[in-house]
Amino acid sequence: MRSINMFMGILFILSGILMIFNEGITFLSVAFVLGILFMLAGLAEVKSFKSYRGNAENTTWILVDGITTFILGFMIIMNKLASDASVPLVLGLWVLITGIRNLVRIFDNNRVKDIYYYGHAIIGAAGLVVGLYTYFNADLFMFTTGIQVGLCLLVQGANAFMVASTIIVVKPDFLKSKQELLVQAQADAQKAAEAAKEAIIKAKEAEQMVKVVENTPEVELDPSLAPMPGTEEVINQSSR
């Protein structure tokens, strides 16, 4: 699935370049092909979203992006984006949301400045700029619909390729070398050790809670036996 998603990203990039350098081309003339491409890319993303590197929130966003891409492709095929004025705005919003998601991801995971961090930062910034620009095209440059669509496809293709590169490729054990098996075993051992430490901490907290409960009077534990507000002083005087 990693290769398929990368291939879809490359197709988006090539489609974007084609639209940019053939500005006279109309969206309707390529709408059916782009719609099929969007739907296939969305299906590939949904199919493999659990294999992406990252936490559950990141993979959820990828699932949402895949579903959105599929729906967008379906709308294009069903001729729901027939107006040249509406196409850049819809695709711009699509790219804008993707750019914001990439920027949020790097802000949440800024401890490790690796290639994925900078890749998501660049693509996030590009998505933000291109997505916002589609709403101000009439005030700046006045690009044709084809160029605007091409820019959106170019950025989204780069994003799809980047995200696909984060897919974790899992080999069957019988295809792994001794070194790969050793690395996997060490990683599993580290995870087990971390889980054991966390379990020990929770066990100690539970033991402390047991002691607290045992040493706490029942009146303080049971709200039904606790004195009504304002009657504490009367109860203390009667107990004397």
C-alpha positions in Angstrom: 0.0 0.0 0.0 2.9 2.3 0.5 3.9 2.1 -3.1 0.3 2.6 -4.2 -0.1 5.8 -2.1 3.3 7.1 -3.4 2.2 6.4 -6.9 -1.1 8.4 -6.3 0.9 11.3 -4.9 3.1 11.3 -8.1 0.0 11.2 -10.3 -1.4 14.2 -8.4 1.9 16.1 -8.9 2.1 15.3 -12.6 -1.6 16.3 -13.0 -0.8 19.6 -11.3 2.2 20.3 -13.5 0.0 19.5 -16.6 -2.7 21.9 -15.5 -0.2 24.7 -14.7 1.7 24.5 -18.0 -1.4 24.1 -20.1 -3.4 27.0 -18.6 -5.8 27.0 -21.5 -7.1 23.6 -20.6 -10.5 23.6 -19.0 -11.4 21.8 -15.9 -14.4 20.1 -17.5 -12.1 18.5 -20.1 -10.2 16.6 -17.4 -12.9 16.4 -14.7 -13.7 12.7 -15.2 -10.0 11.7 -15.1 -9.4 13.8 -12.0 -12.5 12.5 -10.3 -11.3 8.9 -10.8 -7.9 9.8 -9.5 -9.4 11.5 -6.4 -11.5 8.5 -5.7 -8.7 6.0 -6.1 -6.4 8.1 -3.9 -9.0 8.4 -1.2 -9.6 4.6 -1.2 -5.9 3.9 -1.0 -5.5 6.3 1.9 -8.5 4.8 3.8 -7.2 1.3 3.1 -3.8 2.0 4.7 -4.5 4.6 7.3 -3.7 2.2 10.2 -0.2 1.6 8.9 0.9 5.3 9.1 3.6 6.3 11.6 2.1 8.4 14.4 -0.4 8.4 17.2 -4.1 7.6 16.9 -5.0 11.3 16.3 -2.8 11.5 13.3 -4.1 8.3 11.8 -7.6 9.6 12.3 -6.9 12.7 10.4 -5.5 10.6 7.6 -8.7 8.6 7.5 -10.7 11.8 7.4 -8.6 13.1 4.6 -9.0 9.9 2.6 -12.8 10.0 3.0 -12.8 13.7 2.0 -10.7 13.0 -1.1 -13.0 10.1 -2.1 -16.2 12.3 -1.7 -14.6 15.1 -3.6 -13.8 12.8 -6.5 -17.3 11.5 -6.4 -18.7 15.0 -6.6 -16.4 15.8 -9.6 -17.6 12.7 -11.5 -21.2 13.5 -10.7 -20.6 17.0 -12.2 -21.4 18.8 -8.9 -18.4 21.1 -9.5 -19.4 22.2 -13.0 -18.8 25.9 -12.4 -15.2 27.2 -13.1 -15.7 29.7 -10.3 -16.5 27.1 -7.6 -13.8 24.6 -8.5 -10.8 26.5 -7.2 -12.7 27.5 -4.0 -13.6 23.9 -3.2 -10.1 22.5 -4.0 -8.6 25.5 -2.2 -10.5 24.6 1.0 -9.4 21.0 0.6 -5.8 22.0 0.4 -6.1 24.6 3.2 -7.5 22.1 5.6 -4.7 19.7 4.7 -2.1 22.5 5.3 -3.5 23.4 8.7 -3.5 19.7 9.7 0.2 19.4 8.8 1.1 22.5 10.8 -0.9 21.3 13.8 0.9 18.0 13.6 4.4 19.6 13.7 3.4 21.8 16.6 2.2 18.8 18.5 5.3 16.7 17.6 8.1 19.3 17.7 10.5 17.3 19.9 12.1 15.4 17.1 13.3 17.6 14.2 13.6 14.8 11.5 12.9 14.8 7.8 9.2 14.1 8.5 9.0 17.2 10.7 10.5 19.5 8.0 8.5 17.8 5.3 5.2 18.3 7.0 6.2 21.9 7.9 7.0 22.8 4.2 3.9 21.1 2.8 1.7 22.6 5.6 2.9 26.1 4.8 2.5 25.6 1.0 -1.1 24.2 1.6 -1.9 27.2 3.7 -0.6 29.7 1.2 -2.2 28.0 -1.9 -5.5 27.3 -0.1 -5.9 31.0 1.0 -4.8 32.3 -2.4 -7.7 30.7 -4.2 -10.0 33.0 -2.3 -8.0 36.1 -3.3 -7.2 35.2 -6.9 -9.3 38.1 -8.2 -7.2 40.6 -6.2 -3.8 39.1 -7.0 -2.3 37.7 -10.3 -5.7 36.6 -11.6 -4.6 33.0 -12.4 -6.9 31.0 -14.6 -8.9 28.1 -13.2 -6.5 25.6 -14.7 -3.5 27.1 -12.9 -5.3 27.3 -9.6 -6.4 23.7 -9.9 -2.9 22.7 -10.8 -1.4 24.4 -7.8 -3.9 22.6 -5.5 -3.1 19.3 -7.1 0.7 19.9 -6.9 0.5 20.7 -3.1 -1.9 17.8 -2.4 0.3 15.4 -4.4 3.3 16.4 -2.4 1.3 15.9 0.8 0.1 12.5 -0.4 3.6 11.4 -1.2 5.0 12.7 2.1 2.3 10.9 4.1 2.8 7.7 2.1 6.5 7.8 3.0 5.5 7.5 6.7 3.7 4.2 6.2 5.4 1.5 8.2 6.3 -1.5 6.0 6.0 -4.7 8.0 7.7 -7.7 6.6 6.7 -11.3 7.4 9.1 -12.8 10.0 10.4 -15.5 7.6 11.6 -12.7 5.2 13.4 -10.8 7.9 17.2 -11.0 8.4 18.7 -11.8 11.7 19.5 -8.2 12.3 15.9 -7.1 11.6 14.6 -9.8 13.9 17.0 -8.6 16.6 15.9 -4.9 16.2 12.3 -6.0 16.4 12.9 -8.1 19.5 14.8 -5.1 21.2 11.9 -2.8 20.3 9.3 -5.3 21.7 11.4 -5.7 24.9 11.6 -1.9 25.4 7.8 -1.5 24.9 7.3 -4.4 27.4 9.6 -2.7 29.9 7.8 0.6 29.6 4.5 -1.1 30.0 5.8 -2.9 33.1 7.0 0.4 34.7 3.6 2.0 34.0 1.9 -1.0 35.6 4.1 -0.8 38.7 3.3 2.9 39.1 -0.4 2.3 38.8 -0.1 -0.6 41.3 1.6 1.7 43.8 -1.1 4.4 43.3 -3.8 1.8 43.9 -2.1 0.5 47.1 -1.8 4.1 48.4 -5.5 4.6 47.7 -6.3 1.4 49.6 -4.4 2.8 52.6 -6.2 6.1 52.4 -9.6 4.5 52.3 -8.8 2.2 55.2 -7.6 5.1 57.4 -10.5 7.4 56.4 -13.6 7.4 58.7 -16.7 6.1 57.1 -18.6 9.3 57.6 -16.1 11.1 55.4 -16.3 8.4 52.7 -20.1 8.1 52.5 -21.9 11.3 51.4 -25.2 10.1 52.9 -23.6 9.9 56.4 -21.8 13.2 56.1 -23.2 16.2 58.1 -25.2 18.8 56.3 -23.4 22.1 55.6 -23.7 24.4 58.6 -24.4 21.7 61.2 -20.8 20.7 61.8 -20.5 23.0 64.8 -23.8 21.7 66.4 -22.5 18.1 66.0 -19.2 18.9 67.6 -20.9 20.5 70.6 -23.2 17.6 71.1 -20.3 15.1 70.9 -18.6 17.0 73.7 
